Amino acid sequence: MARQSISFTQPNDEWLKTQVDNQEYSSKSELVNDLIRQARNQQIEIDWIRAKLEKSQNSGFTNDSKEQILAQSKSILNG
């Protein structure tokens, strides 16, 4: 595992220490790695949503009624 030296602001350092003191994590490193892992997972979700939105925008507009759109969606979901 790569070793890094990083600096934290006072409030962030105190928060990290509190989490370790409360035995939520065994070390600051474990906590920071977990926070990075969570951020990476969030970015994957954001990228997925962004791709869906772009695909939707690029598909254009429809003149179908909401009932027709709902029926098409159900048809797609049900195979």
PyMOL Python script that loads the backbone (N, CA, C, O; Angstrom):
from pymol import cmd

cmd.read_pdbstr("""\
ATOM      1  N   MET A   1       0.852  -1.174   0.000  1.00  0.00           N
ATOM      2  CA  MET A   1       0.000   0.000   0.000  1.00  0.00           C
ATOM      3  C   MET A   1       0.897   1.236   0.000  1.00  0.00           C
ATOM      4  O   MET A   1       1.892   1.284   0.723  1.00  0.00           O
ATOM      5  N   ALA A   2       0.555   2.206  -0.787  1.00  0.00           N
ATOM      6  CA  ALA A   2       1.343   3.439  -0.887  1.00  0.00           C
ATOM      7  C   ALA A   2       1.164   4.277   0.380  1.00  0.00           C
ATOM      8  O   ALA A   2       0.056   4.400   0.902  1.00  0.00           O
ATOM      9  N   ARG A   3       2.241   4.837   0.854  1.00  0.00           N
ATOM     10  CA  ARG A   3       2.200   5.715   2.020  1.00  0.00           C
ATOM     11  C   ARG A   3       2.178   7.163   1.537  1.00  0.00           C
ATOM     12  O   ARG A   3       2.872   7.532   0.590  1.00  0.00           O
ATOM     13  N   GLN A   4       1.370   7.966   2.206  1.00  0.00           N
ATOM     14  CA  GLN A   4       1.246   9.373   1.868  1.00  0.00           C
ATOM     15  C   GLN A   4       1.335  10.194   3.144  1.00  0.00           C
ATOM     16  O   GLN A   4       0.998   9.718   4.228  1.00  0.00           O
ATOM     17  N   SER A   5       1.780  11.393   3.008  1.00  0.00           N
ATOM     18  CA  SER A   5       1.762  12.333   4.113  1.00  0.00           C
ATOM     19  C   SER A   5       0.810  13.450   3.723  1.00  0.00           C
ATOM     20  O   SER A   5       1.029  14.144   2.730  1.00  0.00           O
ATOM     21  N   ILE A   6      -0.247  13.621   4.506  1.00  0.00           N
ATOM     22  CA  ILE A   6      -1.221  14.669   4.187  1.00  0.00           C
ATOM     23  C   ILE A   6      -1.481  15.508   5.432  1.00  0.00           C
ATOM     24  O   ILE A   6      -1.265  15.055   6.556  1.00  0.00           O
ATOM     25  N   SER A   7      -1.941  16.720   5.219  1.00  0.00           N
ATOM     26  CA  SER A   7      -2.265  17.634   6.312  1.00  0.00           C
ATOM     27  C   SER A   7      -3.762  17.872   6.342  1.00  0.00           C
ATOM     28  O   SER A   7      -4.413  17.917   5.298  1.00  0.00           O
ATOM     29  N   PHE A   8      -4.304  18.024   7.541  1.00  0.00           N
ATOM     30  CA  PHE A   8      -5.723  18.284   7.725  1.00  0.00           C
ATOM     31  C   PHE A   8      -5.911  19.611   8.440  1.00  0.00           C
ATOM     32  O   PHE A   8      -5.060  20.025   9.227  1.00  0.00           O
ATOM     33  N   THR A   9      -7.006  20.266   8.171  1.00  0.00           N
ATOM     34  CA  THR A   9      -7.359  21.447   8.951  1.00  0.00           C
ATOM     35  C   THR A   9      -7.682  20.985  10.367  1.00  0.00           C
ATOM     36  O   THR A   9      -7.970  19.810  10.591  1.00  0.00           O
ATOM     37  N   GLN A  10      -7.636  21.890  11.301  1.00  0.00           N
ATOM     38  CA  GLN A  10      -7.903  21.558  12.708  1.00  0.00           C
ATOM     39  C   GLN A  10      -9.260  20.878  12.892  1.00  0.00           C
ATOM     40  O   GLN A  10      -9.321  19.833  13.541  1.00  0.00           O
ATOM     41  N   PRO A  11     -10.356  21.428  12.345  1.00  0.00           N
ATOM     42  CA  PRO A  11     -11.654  20.762  12.545  1.00  0.00           C
ATOM     43  C   PRO A  11     -11.694  19.356  11.933  1.00  0.00           C
ATOM     44  O   PRO A  11     -12.267  18.436  12.517  1.00  0.00           O
ATOM     45  N   ASN A  12     -11.091  19.197  10.770  1.00  0.00           N
ATOM     46  CA  ASN A  12     -11.094  17.876  10.139  1.00  0.00           C
ATOM     47  C   ASN A  12     -10.259  16.883  10.945  1.00  0.00           C
ATOM     48  O   ASN A  12     -10.649  15.726  11.100  1.00  0.00           O
ATOM     49  N   ASP A  13      -9.127  17.325  11.452  1.00  0.00           N
ATOM     50  CA  ASP A  13      -8.290  16.448  12.257  1.00  0.00           C
ATOM     51  C   ASP A  13      -9.004  16.038  13.539  1.00  0.00           C
ATOM     52  O   ASP A  13      -8.931  14.881  13.954  1.00  0.00           O
ATOM     53  N   GLU A  14      -9.684  16.978  14.158  1.00  0.00           N
ATOM     54  CA  GLU A  14     -10.440  16.657  15.377  1.00  0.00           C
ATOM     55  C   GLU A  14     -11.551  15.665  15.083  1.00  0.00           C
ATOM     56  O   GLU A  14     -11.793  14.749  15.868  1.00  0.00           O
ATOM     57  N   TRP A  15     -12.227  15.844  13.956  1.00  0.00           N
ATOM     58  CA  TRP A  15     -13.295  14.913  13.582  1.00  0.00           C
ATOM     59  C   TRP A  15     -12.726  13.513  13.353  1.00  0.00           C
ATOM     60  O   TRP A  15     -13.296  12.523  13.814  1.00  0.00           O
ATOM     61  N   LEU A  16     -11.603  13.435  12.643  1.00  0.00           N
ATOM     62  CA  LEU A  16     -10.963  12.140  12.407  1.00  0.00           C
ATOM     63  C   LEU A  16     -10.589  11.472  13.732  1.00  0.00           C
ATOM     64  O   LEU A  16     -10.843  10.284  13.926  1.00  0.00           O
ATOM     65  N   LYS A  17      -9.985  12.240  14.639  1.00  0.00           N
ATOM     66  CA  LYS A  17      -9.592  11.694  15.941  1.00  0.00           C
ATOM     67  C   LYS A  17     -10.811  11.180  16.703  1.00  0.00           C
ATOM     68  O   LYS A  17     -10.753  10.125  17.334  1.00  0.00           O
ATOM     69  N   THR A  18     -11.912  11.924  16.642  1.00  0.00           N
ATOM     70  CA  THR A  18     -13.134  11.511  17.335  1.00  0.00           C
ATOM     71  C   THR A  18     -13.639  10.180  16.798  1.00  0.00           C
ATOM     72  O   THR A  18     -14.048   9.313  17.571  1.00  0.00           O
ATOM     73  N   GLN A  19     -13.615  10.013  15.486  1.00  0.00           N
ATOM     74  CA  GLN A  19     -14.079   8.759  14.900  1.00  0.00           C
ATOM     75  C   GLN A  19     -13.215   7.584  15.356  1.00  0.00           C
ATOM     76  O   GLN A  19     -13.727   6.500  15.636  1.00  0.00           O
ATOM     77  N   VAL A  20     -11.926   7.804  15.427  1.00  0.00           N
ATOM     78  CA  VAL A  20     -11.010   6.749  15.881  1.00  0.00           C
ATOM     79  C   VAL A  20     -11.200   6.503  17.376  1.00  0.00           C
ATOM     80  O   VAL A  20     -11.228   5.354  17.819  1.00  0.00           O
ATOM     81  N   ASP A  21     -11.331   7.580  18.154  1.00  0.00           N
ATOM     82  CA  ASP A  21     -11.532   7.441  19.603  1.00  0.00           C
ATOM     83  C   ASP A  21     -12.835   6.712  19.921  1.00  0.00           C
ATOM     84  O   ASP A  21     -12.911   5.969  20.899  1.00  0.00           O
ATOM     85  N   ASN A  22     -13.858   6.925  19.096  1.00  0.00           N
ATOM     86  CA  ASN A  22     -15.148   6.258  19.293  1.00  0.00           C
ATOM     87  C   ASN A  22     -15.139   4.832  18.752  1.00  0.00           C
ATOM     88  O   ASN A  22     -16.157   4.140  18.769  1.00  0.00           O
ATOM     89  N   GLN A  23     -13.977   4.408  18.274  1.00  0.00           N
ATOM     90  CA  GLN A  23     -13.766   3.060  17.749  1.00  0.00           C
ATOM     91  C   GLN A  23     -14.631   2.757  16.532  1.00  0.00           C
ATOM     92  O   GLN A  23     -14.960   1.603  16.256  1.00  0.00           O
ATOM     93  N   GLU A  24     -14.994   3.819  15.807  1.00  0.00           N
ATOM     94  CA  GLU A  24     -15.673   3.625  14.525  1.00  0.00           C
ATOM     95  C   GLU A  24     -14.689   3.044  13.515  1.00  0.00           C
ATOM     96  O   GLU A  24     -15.051   2.241  12.656  1.00  0.00           O
ATOM     97  N   TYR A  25     -13.438   3.473  13.643  1.00  0.00           N
ATOM     98  CA  TYR A  25     -12.345   3.015  12.780  1.00  0.00           C
ATOM     99  C   TYR A  25     -11.131   2.780  13.666  1.00  0.00           C
ATOM    100  O   TYR A  25     -11.015   3.362  14.745  1.00  0.00           O
ATOM    101  N   SER A  26     -10.240   1.933  13.208  1.00  0.00           N
ATOM    102  CA  SER A  26      -9.055   1.635  14.013  1.00  0.00           C
ATOM    103  C   SER A  26      -7.942   2.661  13.810  1.00  0.00           C
ATOM    104  O   SER A  26      -7.028   2.759  14.628  1.00  0.00           O
ATOM    105  N   SER A  27      -8.019   3.424  12.717  1.00  0.00           N
ATOM    106  CA  SER A  27      -6.988   4.431  12.457  1.00  0.00           C
ATOM    107  C   SER A  27      -7.529   5.496  11.514  1.00  0.00           C
ATOM    108  O   SER A  27      -8.549   5.308  10.850  1.00  0.00           O
ATOM    109  N   LYS A  28      -6.817   6.622  11.473  1.00  0.00           N
ATOM    110  CA  LYS A  28      -7.181   7.683  10.532  1.00  0.00           C
ATOM    111  C   LYS A  28      -7.048   7.180   9.096  1.00  0.00           C
ATOM    112  O   LYS A  28      -7.861   7.523   8.237  1.00  0.00           O
ATOM    113  N   SER A  29      -6.036   6.378   8.839  1.00  0.00           N
ATOM    114  CA  SER A  29      -5.820   5.854   7.485  1.00  0.00           C
ATOM    115  C   SER A  29      -7.006   5.022   7.026  1.00  0.00           C
ATOM    116  O   SER A  29      -7.455   5.150   5.887  1.00  0.00           O
ATOM    117  N   GLU A  30      -7.517   4.167   7.910  1.00  0.00           N
ATOM    118  CA  GLU A  30      -8.674   3.339   7.565  1.00  0.00           C
ATOM    119  C   GLU A  30      -9.881   4.223   7.247  1.00  0.00           C
ATOM    120  O   GLU A  30     -10.622   3.965   6.299  1.00  0.00           O
ATOM    121  N   LEU A  31     -10.063   5.261   8.051  1.00  0.00           N
ATOM    122  CA  LEU A  31     -11.177   6.180   7.850  1.00  0.00           C
ATOM    123  C   LEU A  31     -11.043   6.938   6.539  1.00  0.00           C
ATOM    124  O   LEU A  31     -12.007   7.036   5.780  1.00  0.00           O
ATOM    125  N   VAL A  32      -9.867   7.471   6.267  1.00  0.00           N
ATOM    126  CA  VAL A  32      -9.656   8.218   5.023  1.00  0.00           C
ATOM    127  C   VAL A  32      -9.863   7.302   3.819  1.00  0.00           C
ATOM    128  O   VAL A  32     -10.483   7.706   2.836  1.00  0.00           O
ATOM    129  N   ASN A  33      -9.348   6.071   3.886  1.00  0.00           N
ATOM    130  CA  ASN A  33      -9.558   5.128   2.790  1.00  0.00           C
ATOM    131  C   ASN A  33     -11.045   4.829   2.583  1.00  0.00           C
ATOM    132  O   ASN A  33     -11.498   4.713   1.444  1.00  0.00           O
ATOM    133  N   ASP A  34     -11.811   4.702   3.679  1.00  0.00           N
ATOM    134  CA  ASP A  34     -13.243   4.455   3.565  1.00  0.00           C
ATOM    135  C   ASP A  34     -13.950   5.655   2.938  1.00  0.00           C
ATOM    136  O   ASP A  34     -14.836   5.484   2.102  1.00  0.00           O
ATOM    137  N   LEU A  35     -13.566   6.860   3.336  1.00  0.00           N
ATOM    138  CA  LEU A  35     -14.175   8.062   2.755  1.00  0.00           C
ATOM    139  C   LEU A  35     -13.885   8.153   1.253  1.00  0.00           C
ATOM    140  O   LEU A  35     -14.759   8.524   0.469  1.00  0.00           O
ATOM    141  N   ILE A  36     -12.666   7.817   0.863  1.00  0.00           N
ATOM    142  CA  ILE A  36     -12.307   7.840  -0.562  1.00  0.00           C
ATOM    143  C   ILE A  36     -13.109   6.782  -1.311  1.00  0.00           C
ATOM    144  O   ILE A  36     -13.604   7.042  -2.407  1.00  0.00           O
ATOM    145  N   ARG A  37     -13.240   5.592  -0.729  1.00  0.00           N
ATOM    146  CA  ARG A  37     -14.019   4.518  -1.346  1.00  0.00           C
ATOM    147  C   ARG A  37     -15.470   4.957  -1.563  1.00  0.00           C
ATOM    148  O   ARG A  37     -16.055   4.708  -2.617  1.00  0.00           O
ATOM    149  N   GLN A  38     -16.039   5.614  -0.546  1.00  0.00           N
ATOM    150  CA  GLN A  38     -17.414   6.107  -0.656  1.00  0.00           C
ATOM    151  C   GLN A  38     -17.531   7.158  -1.760  1.00  0.00           C
ATOM    152  O   GLN A  38     -18.488   7.146  -2.533  1.00  0.00           O
ATOM    153  N   ALA A  39     -16.565   8.057  -1.831  1.00  0.00           N
ATOM    154  CA  ALA A  39     -16.578   9.100  -2.862  1.00  0.00           C
ATOM    155  C   ALA A  39     -16.471   8.486  -4.254  1.00  0.00           C
ATOM    156  O   ALA A  39     -17.133   8.939  -5.188  1.00  0.00           O
ATOM    157  N   ARG A  40     -15.646   7.464  -4.393  1.00  0.00           N
ATOM    158  CA  ARG A  40     -15.506   6.794  -5.692  1.00  0.00           C
ATOM    159  C   ARG A  40     -16.814   6.126  -6.093  1.00  0.00           C
ATOM    160  O   ARG A  40     -17.216   6.197  -7.255  1.00  0.00           O
ATOM    161  N   ASN A  41     -17.490   5.472  -5.131  1.00  0.00           N
ATOM    162  CA  ASN A  41     -18.783   4.841  -5.427  1.00  0.00           C
ATOM    163  C   ASN A  41     -19.833   5.880  -5.802  1.00  0.00           C
ATOM    164  O   ASN A  41     -20.643   5.655  -6.701  1.00  0.00           O
ATOM    165  N   GLN A  42     -19.818   7.010  -5.115  1.00  0.00           N
ATOM    166  CA  GLN A  42     -20.751   8.083  -5.457  1.00  0.00           C
ATOM    167  C   GLN A  42     -20.487   8.598  -6.867  1.00  0.00           C
ATOM    168  O   GLN A  42     -21.424   8.888  -7.611  1.00  0.00           O
ATOM    169  N   GLN A  43     -19.211   8.712  -7.235  1.00  0.00           N
ATOM    170  CA  GLN A  43     -18.869   9.188  -8.572  1.00  0.00           C
ATOM    171  C   GLN A  43     -19.348   8.221  -9.640  1.00  0.00           C
ATOM    172  O   GLN A  43     -19.781   8.647 -10.711  1.00  0.00           O
ATOM    173  N   ILE A  44     -19.276   6.928  -9.364  1.00  0.00           N
ATOM    174  CA  ILE A  44     -19.786   5.926 -10.308  1.00  0.00           C
ATOM    175  C   ILE A  44     -21.286   6.129 -10.511  1.00  0.00           C
ATOM    176  O   ILE A  44     -21.772   6.091 -11.641  1.00  0.00           O
ATOM    177  N   GLU A  45     -22.024   6.347  -9.414  1.00  0.00           N
ATOM    178  CA  GLU A  45     -23.463   6.582  -9.507  1.00  0.00           C
ATOM    179  C   GLU A  45     -23.767   7.876 -10.262  1.00  0.00           C
ATOM    180  O   GLU A  45     -24.675   7.917 -11.091  1.00  0.00           O
ATOM    181  N   ILE A  46     -23.010   8.923  -9.974  1.00  0.00           N
ATOM    182  CA  ILE A  46     -23.207  10.209 -10.661  1.00  0.00           C
ATOM    183  C   ILE A  46     -22.948  10.057 -12.155  1.00  0.00           C
ATOM    184  O   ILE A  46     -23.707  10.574 -12.975  1.00  0.00           O
ATOM    185  N   ASP A  47     -21.881   9.353 -12.506  1.00  0.00           N
ATOM    186  CA  ASP A  47     -21.571   9.130 -13.920  1.00  0.00           C
ATOM    187  C   ASP A  47     -22.675   8.344 -14.607  1.00  0.00           C
ATOM    188  O   ASP A  47     -23.019   8.635 -15.752  1.00  0.00           O
ATOM    189  N   TRP A  48     -23.241   7.339 -13.915  1.00  0.00           N
ATOM    190  CA  TRP A  48     -24.329   6.538 -14.484  1.00  0.00           C
ATOM    191  C   TRP A  48     -25.562   7.413 -14.726  1.00  0.00           C
ATOM    192  O   TRP A  48     -26.181   7.347 -15.788  1.00  0.00           O
ATOM    193  N   ILE A  49     -25.910   8.232 -13.732  1.00  0.00           N
ATOM    194  CA  ILE A  49     -27.074   9.124 -13.873  1.00  0.00           C
ATOM    195  C   ILE A  49     -26.828  10.131 -14.992  1.00  0.00           C
ATOM    196  O   ILE A  49     -27.721  10.399 -15.795  1.00  0.00           O
ATOM    197  N   ARG A  50     -25.622  10.687 -15.047  1.00  0.00           N
ATOM    198  CA  ARG A  50     -25.290  11.650 -16.097  1.00  0.00           C
ATOM    199  C   ARG A  50     -25.421  11.015 -17.482  1.00  0.00           C
ATOM    200  O   ARG A  50     -25.938  11.646 -18.405  1.00  0.00           O
ATOM    201  N   ALA A  51     -24.960   9.782 -17.632  1.00  0.00           N
ATOM    202  CA  ALA A  51     -25.064   9.084 -18.914  1.00  0.00           C
ATOM    203  C   ALA A  51     -26.524   8.863 -19.292  1.00  0.00           C
ATOM    204  O   ALA A  51     -26.901   9.030 -20.452  1.00  0.00           O
ATOM    205  N   LYS A  52     -27.343   8.490 -18.317  1.00  0.00           N
ATOM    206  CA  LYS A  52     -28.774   8.292 -18.584  1.00  0.00           C
ATOM    207  C   LYS A  52     -29.438   9.610 -18.996  1.00  0.00           C
ATOM    208  O   LYS A  52     -30.253   9.640 -19.918  1.00  0.00           O
ATOM    209  N   LEU A  53     -29.082  10.695 -18.307  1.00  0.00           N
ATOM    210  CA  LEU A  53     -29.658  11.997 -18.649  1.00  0.00           C
ATOM    211  C   LEU A  53     -29.229  12.443 -20.049  1.00  0.00           C
ATOM    212  O   LEU A  53     -30.043  12.961 -20.814  1.00  0.00           O
ATOM    213  N   GLU A  54     -27.960  12.241 -20.379  1.00  0.00           N
ATOM    214  CA  GLU A  54     -27.484  12.618 -21.713  1.00  0.00           C
ATOM    215  C   GLU A  54     -28.171  11.788 -22.789  1.00  0.00           C
ATOM    216  O   GLU A  54     -28.551  12.312 -23.836  1.00  0.00           O
ATOM    217  N   LYS A  55     -28.330  10.494 -22.529  1.00  0.00           N
ATOM    218  CA  LYS A  55     -29.017   9.633 -23.494  1.00  0.00           C
ATOM    219  C   LYS A  55     -30.456  10.101 -23.682  1.00  0.00           C
ATOM    220  O   LYS A  55     -30.968  10.135 -24.801  1.00  0.00           O
ATOM    221  N   SER A  56     -31.097  10.459 -22.584  1.00  0.00           N
ATOM    222  CA  SER A  56     -32.477  10.939 -22.628  1.00  0.00           C
ATOM    223  C   SER A  56     -32.572  12.242 -23.416  1.00  0.00           C
ATOM    224  O   SER A  56     -33.463  12.406 -24.250  1.00  0.00           O
ATOM    225  N   GLN A  57     -31.652  13.165 -23.151  1.00  0.00           N
ATOM    226  CA  GLN A  57     -31.668  14.443 -23.870  1.00  0.00           C
ATOM    227  C   GLN A  57     -31.423  14.248 -25.358  1.00  0.00           C
ATOM    228  O   GLN A  57     -32.028  14.923 -26.191  1.00  0.00           O
ATOM    229  N   ASN A  58     -30.540  13.328 -25.682  1.00  0.00           N
ATOM    230  CA  ASN A  58     -30.200  13.102 -27.084  1.00  0.00           C
ATOM    231  C   ASN A  58     -31.276  12.336 -27.839  1.00  0.00           C
ATOM    232  O   ASN A  58     -31.266  12.315 -29.070  1.00  0.00           O
ATOM    233  N   SER A  59     -32.206  11.706 -27.126  1.00  0.00           N
ATOM    234  CA  SER A  59     -33.243  10.931 -27.798  1.00  0.00           C
ATOM    235  C   SER A  59     -34.354  11.823 -28.350  1.00  0.00           C
ATOM    236  O   SER A  59     -35.181  11.366 -29.139  1.00  0.00           O
ATOM    237  N   GLY A  60     -34.378  13.077 -27.944  1.00  0.00           N
ATOM    238  CA  GLY A  60     -35.358  14.014 -28.481  1.00  0.00           C
ATOM    239  C   GLY A  60     -36.660  14.024 -27.695  1.00  0.00           C
ATOM    240  O   GLY A  60     -36.775  13.424 -26.627  1.00  0.00           O
ATOM    241  N   PHE A  61     -37.630  14.721 -28.257  1.00  0.00           N
ATOM    242  CA  PHE A  61     -38.927  14.874 -27.616  1.00  0.00           C
ATOM    243  C   PHE A  61     -39.925  13.903 -28.220  1.00  0.00           C
ATOM    244  O   PHE A  61     -39.697  13.326 -29.283  1.00  0.00           O
ATOM    245  N   THR A  62     -41.032  13.738 -27.520  1.00  0.00           N
ATOM    246  CA  THR A  62     -42.084  12.854 -27.999  1.00  0.00           C
ATOM    247  C   THR A  62     -43.421  13.570 -27.920  1.00  0.00           C
ATOM    248  O   THR A  62     -43.618  14.480 -27.115  1.00  0.00           O
ATOM    249  N   ASN A  63     -44.313  13.140 -28.762  1.00  0.00           N
ATOM    250  CA  ASN A  63     -45.690  13.645 -28.716  1.00  0.00           C
ATOM    251  C   ASN A  63     -46.624  12.626 -28.086  1.00  0.00           C
ATOM    252  O   ASN A  63     -47.840  12.819 -28.062  1.00  0.00           O
ATOM    253  N   ASP A  64     -46.043  11.518 -27.566  1.00  0.00           N
ATOM    254  CA  ASP A  64     -46.852  10.487 -26.930  1.00  0.00           C
ATOM    255  C   ASP A  64     -47.484  11.033 -25.655  1.00  0.00           C
ATOM    256  O   ASP A  64     -46.937  11.916 -24.994  1.00  0.00           O
ATOM    257  N   SER A  65     -48.660  10.479 -25.328  1.00  0.00           N
ATOM    258  CA  SER A  65     -49.313  10.862 -24.078  1.00  0.00           C
ATOM    259  C   SER A  65     -48.598  10.184 -22.918  1.00  0.00           C
ATOM    260  O   SER A  65     -47.813   9.256 -23.116  1.00  0.00           O
ATOM    261  N   LYS A  66     -48.876  10.654 -21.708  1.00  0.00           N
ATOM    262  CA  LYS A  66     -48.235  10.037 -20.550  1.00  0.00           C
ATOM    263  C   LYS A  66     -48.672   8.578 -20.395  1.00  0.00           C
ATOM    264  O   LYS A  66     -47.906   7.751 -19.900  1.00  0.00           O
ATOM    265  N   GLU A  67     -49.897   8.262 -20.814  1.00  0.00           N
ATOM    266  CA  GLU A  67     -50.363   6.883 -20.762  1.00  0.00           C
ATOM    267  C   GLU A  67     -49.574   6.006 -21.729  1.00  0.00           C
ATOM    268  O   GLU A  67     -49.234   4.867 -21.410  1.00  0.00           O
ATOM    269  N   GLN A  68     -49.286   6.546 -22.919  1.00  0.00           N
ATOM    270  CA  GLN A  68     -48.498   5.793 -23.896  1.00  0.00           C
ATOM    271  C   GLN A  68     -47.058   5.596 -23.401  1.00  0.00           C
ATOM    272  O   GLN A  68     -46.479   4.522 -23.563  1.00  0.00           O
ATOM    273  N   ILE A  69     -46.505   6.622 -22.812  1.00  0.00           N
ATOM    274  CA  ILE A  69     -45.137   6.523 -22.287  1.00  0.00           C
ATOM    275  C   ILE A  69     -45.092   5.487 -21.167  1.00  0.00           C
ATOM    276  O   ILE A  69     -44.165   4.679 -21.106  1.00  0.00           O
ATOM    277  N   LEU A  70     -46.086   5.509 -20.280  1.00  0.00           N
ATOM    278  CA  LEU A  70     -46.142   4.546 -19.188  1.00  0.00           C
ATOM    279  C   LEU A  70     -46.269   3.125 -19.728  1.00  0.00           C
ATOM    280  O   LEU A  70     -45.594   2.217 -19.241  1.00  0.00           O
ATOM    281  N   ALA A  71     -47.120   2.923 -20.722  1.00  0.00           N
ATOM    282  CA  ALA A  71     -47.295   1.599 -21.316  1.00  0.00           C
ATOM    283  C   ALA A  71     -46.001   1.129 -21.971  1.00  0.00           C
ATOM    284  O   ALA A  71     -45.649  -0.044 -21.852  1.00  0.00           O
ATOM    285  N   GLN A  72     -45.296   2.004 -22.649  1.00  0.00           N
ATOM    286  CA  GLN A  72     -44.018   1.636 -23.273  1.00  0.00           C
ATOM    287  C   GLN A  72     -42.994   1.262 -22.208  1.00  0.00           C
ATOM    288  O   GLN A  72     -42.252   0.293 -22.368  1.00  0.00           O
ATOM    289  N   SER A  73     -42.953   2.022 -21.132  1.00  0.00           N
ATOM    290  CA  SER A  73     -42.004   1.751 -20.055  1.00  0.00           C
ATOM    291  C   SER A  73     -42.293   0.393 -19.414  1.00  0.00           C
ATOM    292  O   SER A  73     -41.375  -0.388 -19.165  1.00  0.00           O
ATOM    293  N   LYS A  74     -43.563   0.117 -19.151  1.00  0.00           N
ATOM    294  CA  LYS A  74     -43.938  -1.173 -18.568  1.00  0.00           C
ATOM    295  C   LYS A  74     -43.597  -2.318 -19.509  1.00  0.00           C
ATOM    296  O   LYS A  74     -43.143  -3.377 -19.075  1.00  0.00           O
ATOM    297  N   SER A  75     -43.817  -2.099 -20.790  1.00  0.00           N
ATOM    298  CA  SER A  75     -43.499  -3.125 -21.779  1.00  0.00           C
ATOM    299  C   SER A  75     -42.001  -3.440 -21.775  1.00  0.00           C
ATOM    300  O   SER A  75     -41.598  -4.601 -21.845  1.00  0.00           O
ATOM    301  N   ILE A  76     -41.198  -2.404 -21.695  1.00  0.00           N
ATOM    302  CA  ILE A  76     -39.733  -2.589 -21.677  1.00  0.00           C
ATOM    303  C   ILE A  76     -39.308  -3.316 -20.407  1.00  0.00           C
ATOM    304  O   ILE A  76     -38.475  -4.221 -20.456  1.00  0.00           O
ATOM    305  N   LEU A  77     -39.881  -2.922 -19.265  1.00  0.00           N
ATOM    306  CA  LEU A  77     -39.511  -3.541 -17.988  1.00  0.00           C
ATOM    307  C   LEU A  77     -39.941  -5.006 -17.903  1.00  0.00           C
ATOM    308  O   LEU A  77     -39.250  -5.838 -17.314  1.00  0.00           O
ATOM    309  N   ASN A  78     -41.094  -5.302 -18.502  1.00  0.00           N
ATOM    310  CA  ASN A  78     -41.618  -6.674 -18.444  1.00  0.00           C
ATOM    311  C   ASN A  78     -41.068  -7.577 -19.532  1.00  0.00           C
ATOM    312  O   ASN A  78     -41.360  -8.772 -19.564  1.00  0.00           O
ATOM    313  N   GLY A  79     -40.284  -7.012 -20.411  1.00  0.00           N
ATOM    314  CA  GLY A  79     -39.642  -7.805 -21.456  1.00  0.00           C
ATOM    315  C   GLY A  79     -40.582  -8.031 -22.571  1.00  0.00           C
ATOM    316  O   GLY A  79     -40.228  -8.681 -23.555  1.00  0.00           O
TER     317      GLY A  79
END
""", "prot")
cmd.dss("prot")
cmd.show_as("cartoon", "prot")
cmd.util.cbc("prot")
cmd.orient("prot")
